[in-house]
Amino acid sequence: MKKAILAVVITLLVSLFVMGVFYETLEFGLLAAILIMGGFIIYFNEKKK
């Protein structure tokens, strides 16, 4: 459960940072959040095997 909370917090921070940098277009922040969370899902699934 700690890993899931850590992944959510990191995803939130990265997406807010990207939204702050690209403040004219919020889509980049949403895209960064999806990419980071997808990476965490793949990493944790591969680590279990």
N, CA, C and O atoms as a GROMACS GRO file, in nm:
protein
  196
    1MET      N    1   0.082  -0.119   0.000
    1MET     CA    2   0.000   0.000   0.000
    1MET      C    3   0.087   0.126   0.000
    1MET      O    4   0.049   0.228  -0.058
    2LYS      N    5   0.203   0.118   0.065
    2LYS     CA    6   0.292   0.233   0.070
    2LYS      C    7   0.342   0.270  -0.069
    2LYS      O    8   0.358   0.388  -0.101
    3LYS      N    9   0.366   0.169  -0.152
    3LYS     CA   10   0.413   0.195  -0.288
    3LYS      C   11   0.306   0.266  -0.370
    3LYS      O   12   0.338   0.354  -0.450
    4ALA      N   13   0.182   0.228  -0.352
    4ALA     CA   14   0.073   0.291  -0.426
    4ALA      C   15   0.057   0.438  -0.386
    4ALA      O   16   0.037   0.524  -0.471
    5ILE      N   17   0.067   0.464  -0.256
    5ILE     CA   18   0.056   0.602  -0.209
    5ILE      C   19   0.173   0.685  -0.260
    5ILE      O   20   0.156   0.799  -0.302
    6LEU      N   21   0.292   0.627  -0.257
    6LEU     CA   22   0.410   0.696  -0.308
    6LEU      C   23   0.394   0.726  -0.457
    6LEU      O   24   0.428   0.836  -0.501
    7ALA      N   25   0.344   0.631  -0.535
    7ALA     CA   26   0.324   0.651  -0.678
    7ALA      C   27   0.223   0.763  -0.703
    7ALA      O   28   0.242   0.845  -0.793
    8VAL      N   29   0.117   0.768  -0.625
    8VAL     CA   30   0.015   0.873  -0.642
    8VAL      C   31   0.073   1.010  -0.607
    8VAL      O   32   0.048   1.107  -0.678
    9VAL      N   33   0.150   1.018  -0.499
    9VAL     CA   34   0.208   1.145  -0.459
    9VAL      C   35   0.308   1.196  -0.563
    9VAL      O   36   0.308   1.314  -0.597
   10ILE      N   37   0.394   1.107  -0.612
   10ILE     CA   38   0.492   1.146  -0.713
   10ILE      C   39   0.421   1.189  -0.841
   10ILE      O   40   0.461   1.287  -0.903
   11THR      N   41   0.317   1.116  -0.880
   11THR     CA   42   0.242   1.152  -0.999
   11THR      C   43   0.177   1.288  -0.984
   11THR      O   44   0.180   1.369  -1.077
   12LEU      N   45   0.120   1.315  -0.868
   12LEU     CA   46   0.058   1.445  -0.843
   12LEU      C   47   0.160   1.557  -0.849
   12LEU      O   48   0.136   1.661  -0.910
   13LEU      N   49   0.275   1.538  -0.786
   13LEU     CA   50   0.378   1.641  -0.785
   13LEU      C   51   0.434   1.668  -0.924
   13LEU      O   52   0.453   1.784  -0.962
   14VAL      N   53   0.459   1.562  -1.000
   14VAL     CA   54   0.512   1.580  -1.135
   14VAL      C   55   0.409   1.649  -1.224
   14VAL      O   56   0.444   1.738  -1.302
   15SER      N   57   0.284   1.610  -1.214
   15SER     CA   58   0.182   1.672  -1.299
   15SER      C   59   0.162   1.819  -1.263
   15SER      O   60   0.144   1.902  -1.352
   16LEU      N   61   0.166   1.853  -1.132
   16LEU     CA   62   0.155   1.993  -1.092
   16LEU      C   63   0.277   2.074  -1.138
   16LEU      O   64   0.263   2.189  -1.178
   17PHE      N   65   0.395   2.013  -1.132
   17PHE     CA   66   0.515   2.081  -1.180
   17PHE      C   67   0.507   2.108  -1.330
   17PHE      O   68   0.538   2.218  -1.376
   18VAL      N   69   0.464   2.008  -1.405
   18VAL     CA   70   0.454   2.025  -1.551
   18VAL      C   71   0.345   2.126  -1.585
   18VAL      O   72   0.363   2.207  -1.676
   19MET      N   73   0.233   2.124  -1.512
   19MET     CA   74   0.130   2.224  -1.535
   19MET      C   75   0.181   2.364  -1.504
   19MET      O   76   0.142   2.460  -1.569
   20GLY      N   77   0.268   2.376  -1.404
   20GLY     CA   78   0.325   2.506  -1.370
   20GLY      C   79   0.420   2.556  -1.478
   20GLY      O   80   0.424   2.675  -1.508
   21VAL      N   81   0.497   2.465  -1.536
   21VAL     CA   82   0.591   2.504  -1.641
   21VAL      C   83   0.517   2.538  -1.769
   21VAL      O   84   0.545   2.640  -1.832
   22PHE      N   85   0.422   2.455  -1.808
   22PHE     CA   86   0.343   2.478  -1.930
   22PHE      C   87   0.206   2.531  -1.890
   22PHE      O   88   0.105   2.466  -1.915
   23TYR      N   89   0.202   2.648  -1.828
   23TYR     CA   90   0.078   2.700  -1.771
   23TYR      C   91  -0.025   2.740  -1.877
   23TYR      O   92  -0.143   2.756  -1.844
   24GLU      N   93   0.017   2.755  -2.002
   24GLU     CA   94  -0.079   2.792  -2.107
   24GLU      C   95  -0.163   2.673  -2.152
   24GLU      O   96  -0.278   2.689  -2.193
   25THR      N   97  -0.105   2.555  -2.145
   25THR     CA   98  -0.177   2.435  -2.186
   25THR      C   99  -0.171   2.332  -2.075
   25THR      O  100  -0.064   2.279  -2.045
   26LEU      N  101  -0.284   2.304  -2.013
   26LEU     CA  102  -0.289   2.211  -1.900
   26LEU      C  103  -0.283   2.066  -1.946
   26LEU      O  104  -0.266   1.976  -1.863
   27GLU      N  105  -0.296   2.042  -2.076
   27GLU     CA  106  -0.294   1.904  -2.126
   27GLU      C  107  -0.160   1.837  -2.101
   27GLU      O  108  -0.155   1.716  -2.082
   28PHE      N  109  -0.052   1.914  -2.099
   28PHE     CA  110   0.079   1.855  -2.076
   28PHE      C  111   0.090   1.798  -1.935
   28PHE      O  112   0.153   1.694  -1.916
   29GLY      N  113   0.029   1.863  -1.838
   29GLY     CA  114   0.029   1.811  -1.702
   29GLY      C  115  -0.049   1.682  -1.690
   29GLY      O  116  -0.008   1.589  -1.622
   30LEU      N  117  -0.164   1.678  -1.757
   30LEU     CA  118  -0.244   1.555  -1.756
   30LEU      C  119  -0.171   1.441  -1.826
   30LEU      O  120  -0.174   1.327  -1.781
   31LEU      N  121  -0.107   1.474  -1.937
   31LEU     CA  122  -0.031   1.372  -2.010
   31LEU      C  123   0.086   1.321  -1.927
   31LEU      O  124   0.114   1.202  -1.927
   32ALA      N  125   0.154   1.411  -1.856
   32ALA     CA  126   0.264   1.369  -1.770
   32ALA      C  127   0.214   1.278  -1.658
   32ALA      O  128   0.280   1.180  -1.624
   33ALA      N  129   0.097   1.310  -1.602
   33ALA     CA  130   0.041   1.226  -1.495
   33ALA      C  131   0.011   1.086  -1.546
   33ALA      O  132   0.039   0.988  -1.478
   34ILE      N  133  -0.046   1.076  -1.664
   34ILE     CA  134  -0.078   0.945  -1.722
   34ILE      C  135   0.049   0.867  -1.751
   34ILE      O  136   0.055   0.747  -1.724
   35LEU      N  137   0.150   0.933  -1.804
   35LEU     CA  138   0.275   0.865  -1.837
   35LEU      C  139   0.347   0.816  -1.711
   35LEU      O  140   0.396   0.703  -1.709
   36ILE      N  141   0.353   0.899  -1.609
   36ILE     CA  142   0.421   0.860  -1.485
   36ILE      C  143   0.348   0.744  -1.418
   36ILE      O  144   0.412   0.647  -1.375
   37MET      N  145   0.215   0.753  -1.409
   37MET     CA  146   0.140   0.647  -1.342
   37MET      C  147   0.149   0.516  -1.423
   37MET      O  148   0.158   0.409  -1.364
   38GLY      N  149   0.146   0.525  -1.555
   38GLY     CA  150   0.162   0.406  -1.638
   38GLY      C  151   0.298   0.340  -1.617
   38GLY      O  152   0.309   0.218  -1.613
   39GLY      N  153   0.400   0.423  -1.603
   39GLY     CA  154   0.534   0.371  -1.576
   39GLY      C  155   0.541   0.298  -1.443
   39GLY      O  156   0.603   0.192  -1.432
   40PHE      N  157   0.477   0.357  -1.340
   40PHE     CA  158   0.475   0.290  -1.210
   40PHE      C  159   0.399   0.158  -1.216
   40PHE      O  160   0.443   0.059  -1.157
   41ILE      N  161   0.289   0.154  -1.287
   41ILE     CA  162   0.211   0.029  -1.297
   41ILE      C  163   0.293  -0.080  -1.365
   41ILE      O  164   0.297  -0.193  -1.317
   42ILE      N  165   0.358  -0.045  -1.474
   42ILE     CA  166   0.440  -0.144  -1.545
   42ILE      C  167   0.557  -0.189  -1.459
   42ILE      O  168   0.589  -0.308  -1.454
   43TYR      N  169   0.621  -0.095  -1.391
   43TYR     CA  170   0.736  -0.129  -1.307
   43TYR      C  171   0.698  -0.222  -1.193
   43TYR      O  172   0.766  -0.322  -1.169
   44PHE      N  173   0.588  -0.192  -1.124
   44PHE     CA  174   0.548  -0.275  -1.011
   44PHE      C  175   0.498  -0.412  -1.057
   44PHE      O  176   0.517  -0.511  -0.986
   45ASN      N  177   0.434  -0.420  -1.174
   45ASN     CA  178   0.390  -0.550  -1.225
   45ASN      C  179   0.508  -0.636  -1.267
   45ASN      O  180   0.508  -0.756  -1.244
   46GLU      N  181   0.609  -0.576  -1.329
   46GLU     CA  182   0.727  -0.651  -1.370
   46GLU      C  183   0.809  -0.695  -1.248
   46GLU      O  184   0.870  -0.802  -1.249
   47LYS      N  185   0.810  -0.615  -1.144
   47LYS     CA  186   0.887  -0.646  -1.025
   47LYS      C  187   0.830  -0.768  -0.950
   47LYS      O  188   0.904  -0.840  -0.884
   48LYS      N  189   0.698  -0.791  -0.960
   48LYS     CA  190   0.634  -0.903  -0.893
   48LYS      C  191   0.673  -1.037  -0.954
   48LYS      O  192   0.672  -1.138  -0.885
   49LYS      N  193   0.706  -1.038  -1.082
   49LYS     CA  194   0.734  -1.164  -1.151
   49LYS      C  195   0.866  -1.221  -1.115
   49LYS      O  196   0.904  -1.326  -1.166
   0.00000   0.00000   0.00000
